[in-house]
Amino acid sequence: MFRPRAVALIGASADPAKNNARPQRYLTEAGFTGKIVPINPTRNEIMGLPCYPDLASVPFDIDHAFIMVPAAAIEDVIDQCGRKGVPVVTIFTAGFAELGEKGLALQQRIVERARAANVRILGPNCIGLINVQGNLPLTANAAVQEEKLRPGPVSVVSQSGSMLGSMLTRAAARGIGFSKMISIGNEADLSVGEVVSLLARDDDTKVILLFLETIRDGEALAKAAREAFSAGKAVIAYKLGRSALGRRVAASHTGAMVGADELAQAFFRANGILRVETLEALIELPRLIEGHHPPKGRRVGMMTATGGAAAMIVDRLGVYGDTVPEPPEDFRNRLASEGIEISDSPLIDLPMGSSGGGRYTRILSELMASEHCDAVVSVMGSSARSNPKMVCERVLGARLGAKPLAVFLAPQADEGLSILHEAGIAGFRTPESCADAIHAYLNWHEPSIRVAVDDEELVEARRVAAETIDWDERKATALFALLGVPVAESRIVPAEGGAVEPVSGLAAVKCLSPDILHKSDAGLVALGVTPDAVPEVAGEILRKARAAFPKARLEGVLVQKMEKGLAEVILGYRRDPEVGPVVVLGIGGVTAELRPSISVRAAPIDPAAAQEMIAEIPELRKLAGFRNLPKGDLSALAETIVRFSRLALVGGDITEAEINPLLIKEENYGVVAVDGLVAR
């Protein structure tokens, strides 16, 4: 794929103005040492090289074919590649799944033909790939002719071909080089995950960047990201789709609460992938984390000679939830003993003219060695432009390497940035990208440990999940109970009527139907019903249900013991087609979808992850003893989240499930599920 001995350019053009002429010209100009083989039935020669009418006419083996013929001719070309024994092809041609059902059908046919012929496909609808060290610009990207390909340790996989050009040009201006750059196109065959797996084993690649529009094969990408982490290679992602637009209509409140962005974030966290929000940070972050591992905390040490510029970074970090702690007393005392006085302000701000005499370098060295922060930001003012060498010397003279260092040059100071880059230090041109990169590092986690559960604990739950076709609330809560989730005491009054043993105390009476998922929304729930009133209330609920949902299957009513708690949460599960199973925690009740506070993790989870989820819900902090308020049983909540998340191991065809609400009682009194939903 990356080091072919012979490349066939199928559909090559002799017209230098056409896109189809670019790959041959780029390969020649780059000094590609393998054979370049143009294929075109109307030409005998292109740009001084012999041209063949088809692959069968080529008298030697072809390792990689770059296909540029019209979409309608691709099937025949794939057959030719199979007969010739070409192991991998890159399809530049568009006109497939991106155009709709007809194009998708054609794409599926070429994949079937390729697999039958043992040919792997990159694309279609991709602009190609570049191996800088191998002098292989096998692409039609116009940016290649504008920028000299500079070798470096960073490889890129992009679902957008045009963004490769954008990254190439932006990086070139900073002296940043690349190893491999791959446009993945439609991912009809080779996926992002498979390519990342190749790069994880590539000696020339130290960091892998991803530009993603969606996650098409989450399982493959998760596996590859873990391989890369184990090999000491960071994977950094920039993903589109952060807004709420495009959220699918879901059966559960959970499905409406959790959008593509939350799902992607949970996926990245679980698999050790760093995430950035800006394109500049995607390019600049690799230098920052080079040689470093995920941090222990989310604390930033900051020093500056220009307060306003530093404040912009501090402000953004605060929005992200990262902290800039005050320098500890022993830190200040050590500097004071050398005649360097600093305040206990979180931001170490040196007054104008006080950065010289080695003071700046000494403070920076102390920050880099201090245990009170996990990363350091150094901000420099106008002198970064007027005297870049002097400013950079203040940084280069410090004791570096213990933790990541980000240097933001407030003015436009390209020479200063270049000096920093050549010295192996991460320099940033905007406060936004600097804060974004630091935040991405501080939120970098090792891949989560795969949770193991004894299969014997799941036998009955798996049987129920496999055998149940139509889920109502009673069946849903029964499944949850098999996983160890506490559920409220309940009885069923059949639709045809009959006596029922009462529950203790007041009851909640609910319509029971696999076709009516949100009973409260339909007015089919009555609360605080006395035992004597249950038959009458049950009859009224059934009458209302028959009138409002004439086609719904009514199994009766559920009579459930009324429960009380200090707070209500929603506990949800979703098996997403892109990222796999996730568990969701949020504030519950009928307004659950209006609440912005949610926490999402890839499922199943362990107790530590459950505790993290609870800590991420601000409304639950009051249950930890805030201002002498009664403490809630957060330990029982964590255990319940863990057990509920095991739905990911149950199997069957469950796509969504939720408990809403799950009541949190006082400390030592547990939690209880009072409503449940399962959707297929």
C-alpha positions in Angstrom: 0.0 0.0 0.0 2.7 2.5 1.0 5.8 1.0 -0.6 4.8 -0.4 -4.0 7.5 -1.4 -6.5 5.3 -0.7 -9.4 2.2 1.7 -9.6 -0.4 1.5 -12.4 -2.2 4.8 -13.1 -5.4 3.5 -14.7 -7.0 6.3 -16.7 -3.9 8.4 -16.9 -4.1 11.5 -19.1 -1.4 13.2 -21.2 -3.2 16.6 -20.8 -1.4 18.4 -17.9 -4.5 20.5 -17.2 -6.5 17.4 -16.2 -6.6 15.9 -12.7 -5.8 12.5 -14.2 -2.4 13.8 -15.2 -1.4 14.9 -11.7 -0.4 11.5 -10.1 2.1 10.7 -12.8 3.6 14.2 -12.6 3.8 14.2 -8.8 5.4 10.7 -8.7 8.0 11.8 -11.2 8.8 15.1 -9.5 9.0 13.4 -6.1 11.7 11.0 -7.3 9.6 7.8 -6.9 12.1 5.0 -7.5 9.5 2.3 -8.4 8.0 1.8 -11.8 5.3 4.3 -13.0 2.9 2.6 -15.4 0.3 4.8 -17.2 -2.7 2.8 -18.5 -4.8 4.3 -21.3 -6.1 2.5 -24.4 -5.8 5.6 -26.6 -2.1 6.4 -26.0 1.3 4.6 -26.5 3.2 7.1 -24.4 2.5 9.6 -21.6 5.0 12.1 -20.3 7.9 10.1 -21.7 6.8 6.8 -20.2 5.4 3.8 -22.1 1.6 3.6 -21.8 -0.3 0.3 -21.9 -3.9 -0.3 -23.1 -4.8 -2.4 -20.1 -3.3 -4.2 -17.1 -3.0 -7.5 -18.9 -0.5 -5.9 -21.3 1.9 -4.9 -18.6 4.8 -7.4 -18.6 5.6 -7.3 -14.9 3.7 -7.3 -11.6 1.8 -4.3 -10.3 1.7 -3.7 -6.5 -0.8 -0.8 -6.4 -3.3 0.6 -8.9 -4.6 4.2 -8.8 -7.9 4.1 -10.7 -9.3 7.2 -12.4 -11.8 5.8 -15.0 -15.5 6.6 -14.9 -17.6 4.9 -12.2 -19.4 2.7 -14.8 -16.1 1.1 -15.8 -14.8 0.4 -12.3 -16.2 -3.1 -12.1 -14.3 -4.2 -15.2 -11.1 -2.6 -13.9 -11.4 -4.4 -10.6 -11.8 -7.7 -12.5 -8.6 -6.8 -14.4 -6.8 -6.1 -11.1 -7.9 -9.5 -9.8 -6.6 -11.3 -12.8 -3.3 -9.4 -12.7 -2.9 -10.1 -9.0 -2.8 -6.5 -7.9 -3.2 -6.6 -4.1 -4.4 -3.0 -3.4 -6.2 -0.3 -5.4 -7.0 3.3 -4.7 -10.1 4.5 -6.4 -10.1 8.2 -7.1 -13.4 8.1 -9.0 -16.5 9.4 -7.3 -20.1 8.5 -8.1 -20.8 5.8 -5.5 -22.5 5.7 -2.1 -22.2 9.4 -1.7 -24.8 9.8 -4.4 -27.5 7.6 -3.0 -29.0 4.1 -3.4 -27.9 3.6 -7.0 -24.3 4.6 -6.3 -24.3 2.4 -3.1 -25.4 -0.6 -5.1 -22.5 -0.1 -7.5 -20.1 0.4 -4.6 -21.3 -2.9 -3.1 -20.8 -4.7 -6.3 -17.2 -3.6 -6.7 -16.4 -4.6 -3.2 -17.9 -8.0 -3.8 -15.8 -8.4 -6.9 -12.6 -7.2 -5.2 -13.1 -9.6 -2.3 -13.6 -12.5 -4.6 -10.4 -11.5 -6.4 -8.4 -10.9 -3.1 -8.0 -7.2 -3.9 -8.2 -4.5 -1.2 -9.8 -1.1 -2.0 -8.9 2.3 -0.6 -11.9 4.6 -1.4 -13.7 5.0 -3.7 -14.2 8.8 -3.9 -10.8 9.4 -2.3 -8.1 11.8 -3.4 -5.3 9.3 -2.7 -2.4 8.8 -0.3 1.1 10.1 0.3 4.2 8.3 1.7 6.7 11.1 2.2 9.6 8.9 3.2 8.9 6.6 0.3 8.6 9.5 -2.2 5.1 8.3 -3.1 2.6 11.1 -3.7 0.0 8.8 -5.1 -2.7 11.5 -5.2 -4.5 14.1 -7.3 -4.5 16.7 -4.5 -3.5 20.0 -6.0 -1.7 21.0 -2.7 1.1 18.6 -3.5 2.3 20.8 -6.4 2.3 23.9 -4.2 4.2 22.6 -1.2 7.4 20.6 -0.8 6.7 17.4 1.0 8.6 17.6 4.3 9.2 14.3 6.2 8.1 14.1 9.8 6.7 11.6 12.4 3.0 12.5 12.0 0.6 10.5 9.8 -2.9 11.6 8.9 -6.1 9.6 8.0 -8.9 11.8 6.7 -12.4 11.2 5.5 -12.2 14.4 3.7 -9.7 14.5 0.8 -9.6 18.2 0.5 -8.6 18.5 4.2 -5.4 16.7 3.5 -4.4 19.6 1.3 -5.5 22.1 4.0 -3.4 20.4 6.6 -0.4 20.0 4.3 -0.3 23.7 3.5 -0.9 24.9 7.1 1.8 22.5 8.4 4.3 23.5 5.7 4.1 27.1 6.9 5.2 26.0 10.3 7.9 23.6 9.2 5.8 20.6 10.3 6.3 17.4 8.3 4.4 14.2 7.8 5.0 10.5 7.3 1.8 9.2 5.7 -1.3 11.1 4.5 -4.3 8.9 3.5 -7.6 10.0 2.1 -10.0 7.2 3.1 -13.0 8.2 0.9 -16.2 6.1 1.3 -14.4 3.3 3.3 -16.1 0.8 1.1 -13.4 -1.8 2.1 -10.4 -0.5 4.0 -11.6 1.4 7.0 -10.1 4.2 9.1 -9.4 1.5 11.8 -7.6 -0.8 9.4 -5.4 2.0 8.2 -4.7 3.2 11.8 -3.7 -0.4 12.5 -1.1 -0.3 9.7 0.2 3.0 11.0 0.5 1.6 14.5 3.1 -0.8 13.1 4.8 1.8 10.9 8.3 2.7 12.1 8.1 6.2 10.5 4.9 7.1 12.3 4.9 8.3 15.9 1.6 10.2 16.1 -1.6 9.5 14.1 -4.1 12.3 13.3 -7.7 11.6 12.3 -10.1 14.0 10.5 -13.5 12.3 10.9 -16.9 13.1 9.6 -18.4 10.0 11.1 -17.3 6.7 12.7 -18.2 4.0 10.2 -16.5 1.0 11.8 -16.1 1.7 15.5 -15.0 -1.8 16.5 -12.0 -1.7 14.0 -11.0 1.8 15.1 -11.2 0.9 18.8 -9.0 -2.0 18.3 -6.5 0.0 16.2 -6.4 2.9 18.7 -5.5 0.5 21.4 -2.8 -1.1 19.3 -1.4 2.4 18.7 -1.5 3.3 22.4 0.3 0.0 23.3 3.0 0.9 20.7 3.5 4.3 22.3 1.7 6.2 19.5 -0.9 8.8 20.3 -4.1 9.0 18.2 -5.6 12.5 17.9 -9.0 13.1 16.4 -10.9 16.1 15.0 -14.5 15.1 14.5 -17.3 17.0 12.8 -20.8 16.8 14.2 -20.6 18.4 17.6 -24.0 20.1 17.3 -27.4 18.7 18.2 -28.4 18.8 14.5 -29.0 15.4 13.1 -29.9 13.5 16.3 -32.0 10.6 15.3 -35.5 10.1 16.6 -35.2 7.6 19.4 -37.6 5.5 21.4 -36.2 6.4 24.7 -35.5 9.7 26.4 -31.9 8.6 26.5 -31.8 8.5 22.7 -33.0 12.1 22.5 -30.6 13.3 25.2 -27.4 11.7 23.8 -26.3 13.0 20.4 -23.4 12.1 18.1 -21.0 14.3 19.9 -21.5 12.7 23.3 -21.3 9.3 21.8 -18.0 10.1 20.0 -16.5 11.6 23.2 -17.3 8.4 25.1 -15.8 6.3 22.3 -12.6 8.4 22.2 -12.2 8.4 26.0 -12.6 4.6 26.2 -10.0 3.9 23.5 -7.3 6.4 24.5 -7.9 8.8 21.6 -7.2 12.5 22.2 -9.8 14.9 20.8 -9.4 18.5 19.6 -11.9 21.1 18.6 -9.8 23.2 16.2 -7.9 22.3 13.0 -4.9 24.3 14.3 -4.8 22.3 17.5 -4.9 19.1 15.4 -1.7 20.2 13.6 0.0 21.6 16.7 -0.8 19.1 19.4 1.6 16.3 18.3 4.6 18.3 19.3 3.1 19.1 22.7 2.5 15.4 23.7 5.6 14.0 22.1 7.2 11.6 24.6 4.4 12.0 27.2 1.7 9.8 28.6 -1.9 10.6 29.9 -1.7 12.9 32.9 -2.8 12.3 36.5 -4.8 15.4 36.8 -6.2 18.4 34.9 -4.0 21.2 36.3 -2.2 23.8 34.3 0.8 25.9 35.5 0.9 29.3 33.7 3.3 32.1 33.5 3.3 35.2 31.3 4.8 38.5 30.6 1.6 39.8 29.0 -1.5 39.3 31.2 -4.2 39.9 28.6 -3.0 37.2 26.2 -2.7 34.7 29.1 -6.1 35.5 30.4 -7.7 34.4 27.1 -6.2 31.0 27.6 -7.1 30.8 31.3 -10.7 31.8 30.4 -11.1 29.0 27.8 -9.5 26.4 30.1 -12.0 27.4 32.8 -14.9 26.9 30.4 -13.5 23.4 29.6 -13.4 22.6 33.3 -9.6 22.5 33.6 -7.9 24.3 36.5 -5.0 26.7 37.0 -4.0 26.2 40.7 -2.1 28.6 42.9 1.6 28.0 43.2 2.2 26.2 46.5 4.1 27.9 49.3 7.2 25.8 49.0 7.3 26.7 45.3 7.2 30.4 46.0 9.7 30.0 48.9 12.3 28.3 46.7 12.1 31.2 44.2 12.1 33.8 46.9 15.4 32.4 48.3 16.9 33.3 44.9 15.5 36.8 45.0 12.5 36.0 42.7 9.3 37.2 44.3 6.0 35.9 42.9 2.4 36.2 44.3 0.1 33.4 45.1 -2.0 34.2 42.1 -2.7 31.2 39.8 -1.3 33.1 36.9 2.4 34.0 37.4 2.5 37.4 35.7 5.9 39.0 35.4 5.7 42.9 35.2 7.1 44.5 32.1 10.9 44.5 32.1 11.2 41.9 34.8 11.6 38.8 32.7 15.4 39.2 32.1 18.3 38.2 34.2 17.4 34.5 34.0 14.2 35.1 36.0 11.8 33.9 33.3 13.9 30.8 32.7 14.2 30.0 36.4 10.4 30.2 37.1 9.7 28.1 34.0 12.2 25.4 35.2 10.5 25.4 38.6 7.0 25.0 37.0 8.2 22.1 34.8 9.5 20.3 37.9 6.6 21.1 40.3 4.0 18.5 41.3 1.2 21.0 41.6 0.5 21.0 37.8 0.3 18.5 35.0 1.2 20.7 32.1 2.7 24.2 31.6 1.7 27.2 29.4 4.3 29.9 28.8 2.9 33.1 27.2 5.1 35.7 25.6 4.3 39.2 24.4 5.5 41.6 21.7 9.2 40.9 22.2 8.4 37.4 20.6 8.3 39.3 17.3 10.9 42.0 17.9 13.5 39.7 19.4 12.4 36.1 18.8 15.8 34.5 19.5 16.1 36.1 22.9 12.5 35.1 23.9 13.0 31.5 22.7 16.3 31.3 24.6 14.4 32.0 27.8 12.3 28.9 27.1 15.1 26.7 25.7 17.3 27.5 28.7 14.7 26.0 31.1 14.8 22.4 32.4 12.2 20.8 30.1 10.9 17.3 29.4 9.1 16.4 32.7 5.7 17.4 31.4 4.2 19.0 28.3 5.0 22.6 27.6 2.9 24.9 25.4 4.3 28.3 24.3 1.9 30.9 23.0 3.4 33.8 21.2 0.8 36.6 21.4 2.0 38.6 18.3 2.3 37.1 14.8 5.8 35.7 15.3 6.5 33.1 12.6 10.3 33.1 13.2 9.8 32.5 16.9 7.4 29.6 16.2 9.9 28.1 13.8 12.7 28.3 16.4 10.5 26.6 18.9 9.5 23.9 16.5 13.1 23.1 15.5 13.9 22.8 19.2 11.1 20.3 19.7 8.8 22.7 21.7 5.1 23.2 20.9 4.5 26.7 19.8 0.9 28.1 19.2 -0.2 31.0 17.1 -3.7 31.5 18.7 -4.9 31.3 22.3 -7.8 29.1 21.1 -5.6 26.4 19.7 -3.3 26.6 22.7 -6.1 26.1 25.1 -7.7 23.4 22.9 -4.4 21.4 22.7 -3.8 21.7 26.5 -7.3 20.6 27.2 -7.0 17.6 24.9 -3.9 16.5 26.7 -5.4 17.0 30.2 -8.4 14.9 29.2 -6.3 12.1 27.6 -7.0 8.7 29.2 -5.4 5.3 28.9 -7.8 2.9 27.1 -10.3 1.6 29.5 -9.8 -1.9 30.7 -12.3 -4.3 29.2 -14.7 -5.2 31.9 -14.9 -9.0 32.5 -18.1 -10.5 34.0 -18.6 -14.2 34.9 -20.8 -15.7 32.2 -22.8 -17.5 34.8 -24.1 -14.2 36.2 -25.6 -13.4 32.8 -27.1 -16.7 31.8 -30.6 -15.9 32.8 -30.6 -12.3 31.5 -29.3 -13.5 28.2 -32.0 -16.1 27.9 -34.7 -13.5 28.7 -33.3 -11.0 26.2 -33.1 -13.7 23.5 -36.6 -15.0 24.0 -38.5 -11.7 24.6 -40.0 -10.1 21.5 -42.3 -7.5 22.8 -41.1 -5.5 25.8 -43.3 -3.8 28.3 -42.4 -2.1 31.6 -42.8 -5.3 33.7 -40.6 -7.3 31.3 -38.0 -4.5 31.2 -37.7 -4.2 34.9 -37.5 -7.9 35.3 -34.5 -8.0 33.0 -32.9 -5.2 35.0 -33.5 -7.1 38.2 -31.7 -10.1 36.7 -28.6 -7.9 36.3 -28.8 -6.8 39.9 -30.7 -3.6 39.6 -33.2 -3.0 42.6 -36.7 -2.5 41.2 -40.0 -1.5 42.9 -42.5 -4.1 44.1 -45.3 -4.5 41.6 -48.3 -6.5 40.6 -50.3 -6.9 37.3 -54.0 -6.4 36.8 -54.9 -8.2 33.5 -56.7 -6.2 30.9 -59.7 -8.5 31.3 -59.9 -7.6 35.0 -59.6 -9.7 38.1 -58.4 -9.5 41.7 -54.8 -8.6 42.4 -52.9 -8.8 45.6 -52.3 -5.2 46.7 -48.8 -3.8 47.2 -47.9 -2.3 50.6 -49.0 1.3 51.0 -50.0 3.7 48.2 -49.5 2.6 44.6 -48.7 3.9 41.2 -51.0 2.5 38.6 -49.7 2.4 35.0 -50.9 1.2 31.6 -49.0 -1.9 30.6 -48.5 -2.2 26.8 -45.5 -3.0 24.6 -46.9 -0.4 22.1 -47.1 2.6 24.5 -43.6 3.4 25.7 -44.1 6.8 27.4 -47.1 6.3 29.6 -46.8 9.6 31.5 -46.8 11.6 28.3 -50.1 10.0 27.4 -51.7 10.5 30.8 -51.8 6.8 31.5 -50.2 6.9 35.0 -51.9 7.6 38.3 -49.9 8.2 41.5 -50.7 7.8 45.2 -53.6 5.4 44.6 -55.0 3.7 47.7 -55.5 -0.1 47.7 -59.3 0.2 47.6 -59.2 2.6 44.6 -56.9 0.4 42.4 -59.7 -1.4 40.5 -61.5 1.8 39.6 -58.3 3.6 38.6 -57.1 0.6 36.6 -60.4 0.5 34.7 -60.2 4.2 33.9 -56.6 4.0 32.6 -57.5 1.1 30.3 -60.5 3.0 28.9 -58.3 6.0 28.2 -55.7 3.8 26.6 -58.2 2.1 24.3 -59.6 5.5 23.2 -56.2 7.1 22.6 -54.4 4.0 21.2 -57.0 1.8 19.5 -54.4 -0.4 17.8 -52.2 -0.9 20.9 -52.0 -4.2 22.6 -53.1 -3.8 26.2 -51.9 -6.4 28.7 -53.4 -4.7 31.7 -52.1 -2.2 34.3 -49.1 -2.4 36.5 -49.7 -1.6 40.2 -46.4 -0.6 41.7 -45.5 0.4 45.3 -44.9 4.2 45.6 -41.3 4.9 46.4 -39.6 8.1 47.7 -36.1 9.3 47.3 -33.9 12.4 47.6 -33.3 12.7 43.8 -34.3 11.2 40.5 -31.9 10.2 37.8 -32.2 8.7 34.4 -30.0 5.7 33.7 -29.9 4.8 30.0 -28.3 2.3 27.6 -27.9 2.6 23.9 -26.2 0.3 21.3 -25.1 2.8 18.7 -24.3 1.6 15.2 -21.2 3.7 15.0 -19.5 3.5 18.4 -21.2 0.5 20.0 -22.8 0.2 23.5 -22.9 3.2 25.9 -24.4 3.9 29.3 -25.8 7.3 30.2 -26.5 9.0 33.5 -28.5 12.2 33.8 -31.1 13.9 36.0 -34.4 12.0 35.5 -38.1 12.6 35.5 -40.5 13.8 32.9 -38.2 16.7 31.9 -35.1 14.5 31.4 -34.7 15.6 27.8 -34.5 19.2 28.8 -31.6 18.7 31.2 -28.2 19.3 29.8 -26.3 17.5 32.5 -25.4 14.0 31.3 -22.5 11.7 31.5 -21.7 9.0 28.9 -19.3 6.1 28.9 -18.7 3.1 26.7 -20.3 0.1 28.2 -19.8 -2.0 30.2 -18.0 0.0 32.9 -16.3 -0.6 36.2 -17.0 1.0 39.6 -14.3 3.7 39.1 -16.0 4.9 35.9 -19.4 4.9 37.6 -18.0 7.2 40.3 -16.6 9.5 37.6 -20.0 9.6 35.9 -21.7 10.6 39.2 -19.1 13.3 39.8 -19.8 14.8 36.3 -23.5 15.5 37.2 -23.5 18.9 39.0 -27.0 18.3 40.4 -25.9 15.2 42.3 -23.2 17.1 44.3 -25.9 18.1 46.9 -26.2 14.4 47.7 -22.6 14.2 48.9 -23.4 16.2 52.1 -23.6 19.7 50.6 -24.4 22.3 53.4 -25.5 19.5 55.8 -28.2 18.3 53.4 -29.1 14.6 53.7 -26.6 12.4 52.0 -27.8 10.2 49.1 -26.7 6.6 48.6 -24.2 7.3 45.9 -22.4 4.1 46.5 -25.6 2.2 45.6 -26.1 4.4 42.6 -22.5 3.6 41.3 -23.1 -0.2 41.8 -26.4 0.1 39.9 -24.8 1.9 37.0 -22.2 -0.8 36.8 -24.8 -3.6 36.8 -27.1 -1.8 34.3 -24.2 -1.2 31.9 -23.8 -5.0 31.6 -26.7 -4.9 29.1 -23.8 -4.5 26.7 -22.9 -8.1 27.5 -26.4 -9.5 27.4 -26.8 -9.6 23.6 -30.1 -10.1 21.9 -31.3 -7.3 19.7 -31.7 -4.6 22.4 -30.9 -1.2 21.0 -32.1 1.1 23.8 -33.0 0.7 27.5 -33.6 3.1 30.3 -34.7 3.5 33.9 -36.5 6.8 34.4 -36.6 7.5 37.1 -34.2 5.7 39.3 -34.8 7.0 42.8 -31.7 7.7 45.0 -32.6 7.2 48.7 -30.7 8.4 51.8 -27.3 6.9 52.5 -27.4 3.2 53.3 -31.0 2.9 51.9 -30.0 2.2 48.3 -31.7 3.1 45.0 -34.8 1.7 43.3 -36.0 1.7 39.7 -39.6 2.7 39.4 -40.0 2.7 35.6 -38.2 0.8 32.8 -38.1 0.6 29.1 -36.5 -1.7 26.6 -36.6 -1.1 22.8 -35.5 -3.5 20.0 
